[in-house]
Amino acid sequence: MRYHLDIKYCWFTKKQLVLMYFINGIPYTFDDVDDSFYLDPEIVEWANENTQYDIDDLYKWSNYLVMEECHPLIFDLELDNPELLPVD
């Protein structure tokens, strides 16, 4: 089975703007963004349109992906777009 990765700007814990990583629509990790991103109205609007997440959400979804052996940072998976994996 091949998996599809996505990235989206989202709010984390209601006040932190992050770049969230998804596999088949399920969030699995995020990157913090520079403070300058908070001043970009397009990015803030995109984040406002996306789901907000908190640490419990990420813990639940990451656990699910590990149990299903589908976490892209832990398991070797066939990915449609591996270039969207986090660098660090």
C-alpha positions as CSV (number, residue, x, y, z in Angstrom):
1,M,0.0,0.0,0.0
2,R,1.2,3.5,-0.8
3,Y,0.7,6.4,1.6
4,H,0.2,10.1,0.9
5,L,1.9,12.8,3.0
6,D,0.5,16.4,3.4
7,I,1.6,19.4,5.3
8,K,-0.6,22.2,6.6
9,Y,-0.3,25.3,8.8
10,C,-2.4,24.7,12.0
11,W,-2.8,26.1,15.4
12,F,-1.4,23.9,18.2
13,T,-2.7,24.4,21.7
14,K,-4.8,27.2,20.4
15,K,-2.0,29.8,20.3
16,Q,1.1,28.2,18.6
17,L,1.3,28.3,14.9
18,V,2.9,25.1,13.5
19,L,3.6,23.3,10.3
20,M,1.7,20.0,10.9
21,Y,2.7,16.8,9.0
22,F,0.0,14.2,8.0
23,I,0.0,10.7,6.6
24,N,-3.3,9.8,4.8
25,G,-4.9,12.7,6.7
26,I,-3.6,11.7,10.2
27,P,-1.3,14.1,12.0
28,Y,2.0,12.6,13.3
29,T,4.4,15.5,14.1
30,F,4.9,19.2,13.6
31,D,7.6,21.9,13.2
32,D,7.6,25.2,14.9
33,V,7.5,28.2,12.6
34,D,9.4,31.5,12.8
35,D,7.7,34.4,14.4
36,S,7.4,36.1,11.0
37,F,4.8,33.6,10.0
38,Y,2.4,35.0,12.6
39,L,2.5,38.3,10.6
40,D,1.7,36.7,7.3
41,P,-2.1,37.0,6.8
42,E,-2.3,34.2,4.3
43,I,-0.6,31.7,6.6
44,V,-2.7,32.8,9.5
45,E,-5.9,32.4,7.5
46,W,-4.8,28.9,6.3
47,A,-4.2,28.0,9.9
48,N,-7.6,29.3,10.9
49,E,-9.3,27.2,8.3
50,N,-7.6,24.0,9.5
51,T,-8.2,21.9,12.5
52,Q,-6.7,22.9,15.8
53,Y,-4.6,20.3,17.6
54,D,-3.3,19.8,21.1
55,I,-0.8,17.4,22.6
56,D,-3.4,14.8,23.5
57,D,-4.5,14.7,19.8
58,L,-1.0,14.2,18.6
59,Y,-0.3,11.6,21.2
60,K,-3.4,9.7,20.3
61,W,-2.8,9.8,16.5
62,S,0.9,9.0,16.8
63,N,0.2,6.0,19.0
64,Y,-2.4,4.8,16.5
65,L,0.1,5.0,13.7
66,V,2.8,3.1,15.7
67,M,0.3,0.4,16.6
68,E,-0.6,0.0,12.9
69,E,3.1,0.2,11.9
70,C,2.3,3.2,9.7
71,H,4.3,6.0,11.4
72,P,6.5,7.4,8.7
73,L,9.3,8.4,11.0
74,I,9.5,4.9,12.5
75,F,8.6,2.5,9.8
76,D,9.8,2.1,6.2
77,L,6.7,2.8,4.1
78,E,5.9,3.3,0.4
79,L,5.2,7.0,0.2
80,D,3.8,8.9,-2.8
81,N,5.8,12.0,-1.9
82,P,8.6,11.3,0.6
83,E,10.0,14.8,0.0
84,L,7.3,16.0,2.4
85,L,8.9,14.1,5.4
86,P,10.3,16.4,8.0
87,V,14.0,17.1,7.6
88,D,15.1,16.8,11.2
